[in-house]
Amino acid sequence: MMFTRIDRETWPRREYFTHYFTQVPCTYSATFQLDITGLRESGRPLYPTLLHAISTAVNRHQEFRMACNGAGEVGYYDVVHPCYTIFHKDSETFSNLWTEYNPDREAFCAAYQRDLAAWGDRPGLVARPDPPENTFPVSMVPWASFEAFHLNLQKGYDYLPPIFTMGRFHEEGGKVLLPLAVQVHHAVCDGFHLCRLVNEVQALLRGGGGKPSELHG
């Protein structure tokens, strides 16, 4: 893991970062409908495949690997890993697991299965111990679909990584659609960056290698 500090004096985004981080602290969220028809027909495991597509798109772009380190310095990691939720039916609680990102989808899915087998039955908020600093959160809410989802973070204005929440898939117009809500910090991410990211996730799920493609809706 390597953290590169941003030189804010020469950073092209300096003006925008100062405005949305200090002057007018601003986070925002948007919800998209992912077309997972092909994924469902392929028989590939749903959750780890979605995690891999999201992680691949996130790791392509510096703005989604941004963070403030322990010294309060702004910078970016060379790689980030998904920290995701799993549900315990017996206690109706959830736990966080994390899996190291691997560009190879099959290798990542295999690592996910190993982590799930090793830590998936452990109760508590953090099931797999010692999560690294360079993670970003992903949640799955599979009991209902939704058209909008927003997290109210009391101390979220200095949190730069993106936050992903997925809901229950549903059929519409002959397609299988899954809601994906993304919450980001405007200091590092504009609408252009967010839409590019989600379009790349969609293209990866369609087997297009991440080339931009239109979302449903």
Salt bridges, closest charged atoms under 4 A:
GLU9 OE1 - ARG14 NH1 3.37
ASP35 OD2 - ARG206 NH2 3.30
GLU63 OE2 - ARG196 NH2 2.88
GLU106 OE2 - ARG105 NH2 3.44
ASP115 OD2 - ARG128 NH1 3.21
GLU172 OE1 - HIS170 NE2 3.58
GLU172 OE2 - HIS216 NE2 3.61
ASP190 OD1 - ARG13 NH2 2.58
ASP190 OD1 - HIS186 ND1 3.22
ASP190 OD2 - HIS193 ND1 3.99
GLU200 OE1 - ARG60 NH1 3.32
GLU200 OE1 - HIS61 NE2 3.00
